[in-house]
Amino acid sequence: MSIHIIIDGYNLIRQSPSLSSLERIDIQQGREVLVDRLATYKRIKSHKITVVFDGAKAPSFSAKRVFQKGITIKFSRNRETADTVIKRMAKAEKEKALVVSSDREVVAAAESYGAATINTPDFEKKLILAGHMNTQDVDTEEEEQRGWKPTTKKKGPRRRLSKSMRRNKLKINKL
């Protein structure tokens, strides 16, 4: 099952130490660096990615939807917030969506529609790992040869997560 990653753009930029310092200098530069990082991530994991920004801070000449480096960039309308757009997209995508935001209201709404969620610092760690990862160094044959390792660690139903939490964890593990 393919995952559609929906990102609260300014939330991610402002939660990231490196991106927030760029954004304070030039907001356009912060957006461009974020899109570059997402493009690097997309080369490794081919998930559909949409970044949603508030349209009030969009460049006046920009379109409401742009496709750049394999990433869909979407700006909200004039009297609409990015949060509203993200909630609408999560409602349409339902279980296929993974929403990246630290905004509690957005996270709660997305989870109520069945979408998985991840907070922005955790997603940024995955982006940084993707930036450092070299796809040529991955040796799948070596991983296959390792196989299953027996263990004495017991894991019974008492430790089992709820069904919705297990689904959320599966989607996050695909990142």
C-alpha positions as CSV (number, residue, x, y, z in Angstrom):
1,M,0.0,0.0,0.0
2,S,1.4,3.4,-1.0
3,I,1.7,6.1,1.5
4,H,0.8,9.8,0.9
5,I,2.9,11.9,3.2
6,I,1.2,15.2,3.9
7,I,3.5,17.8,5.6
8,D,2.6,20.9,7.5
9,G,5.3,23.0,5.8
10,Y,5.8,26.0,8.1
11,N,5.3,23.7,11.2
12,L,8.2,21.5,10.0
13,I,10.4,24.5,9.1
14,R,9.9,26.3,12.4
15,Q,10.4,23.1,14.5
16,S,13.8,22.4,12.7
17,P,16.8,24.3,14.1
18,S,18.6,24.5,10.7
19,L,15.5,25.4,8.6
20,S,14.2,27.9,11.1
21,S,17.4,29.9,11.0
22,L,17.2,30.0,7.2
23,E,13.5,31.0,7.3
24,R,14.3,33.9,9.6
25,I,16.7,35.3,6.9
26,D,14.5,34.5,3.8
27,I,11.2,32.6,4.0
28,Q,11.6,31.5,0.3
29,Q,15.0,30.0,1.0
30,G,13.6,28.0,4.0
31,R,10.9,26.5,1.7
32,E,13.5,25.7,-1.0
33,V,15.8,23.9,1.4
34,L,12.9,21.9,2.7
35,V,11.8,20.8,-0.8
36,D,15.5,19.8,-1.5
37,R,15.6,17.6,1.6
38,L,12.2,16.1,0.7
39,A,13.4,15.4,-2.9
40,T,16.5,13.6,-1.5
41,Y,14.2,11.6,0.7
42,K,11.9,10.8,-2.2
43,R,14.8,9.3,-4.2
44,I,15.3,6.7,-1.5
45,K,11.7,6.1,-0.6
46,S,9.3,6.7,-3.4
47,H,6.3,7.8,-1.4
48,K,3.9,10.5,-2.7
49,I,4.8,13.8,-0.8
50,T,2.7,16.9,-0.5
51,V,3.9,20.0,1.4
52,V,1.2,22.4,2.4
53,F,2.0,26.1,3.2
54,D,-0.2,29.0,4.3
55,G,-1.1,31.0,1.2
56,A,-0.9,34.3,3.0
57,K,2.9,34.1,3.0
58,A,3.1,32.7,-0.5
59,P,4.8,34.7,-3.2
60,S,2.3,36.8,-5.1
61,F,3.3,35.3,-8.5
62,S,3.0,31.6,-7.3
63,A,0.3,29.2,-8.2
64,K,-1.8,27.5,-5.6
65,R,-0.3,24.1,-6.5
66,V,3.3,23.5,-7.8
67,F,5.1,20.3,-8.7
68,Q,8.8,20.7,-8.0
69,K,11.5,17.9,-7.9
70,G,8.8,15.3,-7.5
71,I,7.2,17.0,-4.5
72,T,3.7,18.6,-4.7
73,I,3.8,22.0,-3.1
74,K,0.3,23.4,-2.2
75,F,-0.6,26.8,-0.8
76,S,-3.8,27.4,1.0
77,R,-6.3,30.0,-0.4
78,N,-6.5,33.5,0.9
79,R,-9.0,33.0,3.7
80,E,-8.0,29.5,4.6
81,T,-5.2,28.1,6.7
82,A,-2.8,25.3,5.8
83,D,-4.3,23.3,8.7
84,T,-7.7,23.3,7.0
85,V,-6.2,22.0,3.8
86,I,-4.2,19.3,5.6
87,K,-7.4,18.1,7.4
88,R,-9.3,18.1,4.2
89,M,-6.6,16.0,2.5
90,A,-6.4,13.6,5.4
91,K,-10.1,13.1,5.3
92,A,-9.9,12.4,1.5
93,E,-6.9,10.0,1.8
94,K,-8.0,8.4,5.1
95,E,-5.7,5.4,5.8
96,K,-3.4,6.1,2.9
97,A,-2.2,9.4,4.5
98,L,0.6,10.0,6.9
99,V,0.4,13.5,8.4
100,V,3.5,15.3,9.5
101,S,2.7,18.0,12.1
102,S,3.2,18.9,15.7
103,D,-0.1,20.9,15.8
104,R,-2.3,19.0,18.2
105,E,-5.5,20.0,16.4
106,V,-4.3,18.8,13.0
107,V,-3.0,15.5,14.5
108,A,-6.3,14.8,16.3
109,A,-8.3,15.5,13.2
110,A,-6.1,13.3,11.0
111,E,-6.2,10.5,13.5
112,S,-10.0,10.7,13.6
113,Y,-10.1,10.2,9.8
114,G,-7.8,7.1,10.1
115,A,-4.6,8.7,8.9
116,A,-1.3,8.0,10.6
117,T,0.6,10.8,12.2
118,I,4.2,11.6,13.1
119,N,5.5,14.7,14.8
120,T,7.9,17.0,13.0
121,P,11.1,16.4,15.0
122,D,10.8,12.6,14.4
123,F,10.2,13.1,10.7
124,E,13.1,15.5,10.5
125,K,15.3,12.8,11.9
126,K,14.2,10.5,9.1
127,L,14.9,13.3,6.6
128,I,18.4,13.8,8.0
129,L,19.1,10.0,7.9
130,A,18.0,9.9,4.3
131,G,20.3,12.8,3.5
132,H,23.3,10.9,4.9
133,M,22.3,7.6,3.5
134,N,24.0,6.5,0.3
135,T,21.8,4.1,-1.7
136,Q,24.8,2.4,-3.2
137,D,26.0,1.2,0.2
138,V,22.9,-0.8,0.9
139,D,23.6,-4.5,0.4
140,T,20.3,-6.4,0.4
141,E,21.9,-9.8,-0.2
142,E,23.8,-9.5,3.1
143,E,20.6,-8.6,4.9
144,E,18.8,-11.6,3.4
145,Q,21.6,-14.0,4.5
146,R,21.4,-12.9,8.2
147,G,17.9,-14.4,8.4
148,W,15.9,-15.0,11.6
149,K,17.7,-15.0,14.9
150,P,16.1,-17.0,17.8
151,T,15.4,-15.2,21.0
152,T,14.1,-16.0,24.4
153,K,12.3,-12.7,24.8
154,K,8.6,-13.3,25.4
155,K,6.0,-11.0,23.9
156,G,2.5,-11.8,24.8
157,P,-0.8,-10.1,24.2
158,R,-0.4,-7.9,27.3
159,R,2.2,-5.8,25.5
160,R,0.3,-5.6,22.2
161,L,-0.6,-2.1,21.0
162,S,-4.1,-1.2,19.9
163,K,-5.0,-1.9,16.3
164,S,-4.9,1.8,15.3
165,M,-1.5,2.3,17.0
166,R,-0.2,-0.8,15.2
167,R,-1.3,0.6,11.8
168,N,0.2,4.0,12.7
169,K,3.5,2.2,13.6
170,L,3.5,0.2,10.4
171,K,3.2,3.4,8.3
172,I,5.9,5.2,10.3
173,N,8.2,2.2,9.9
174,K,7.8,2.5,6.1
175,L,9.4,5.9,6.3
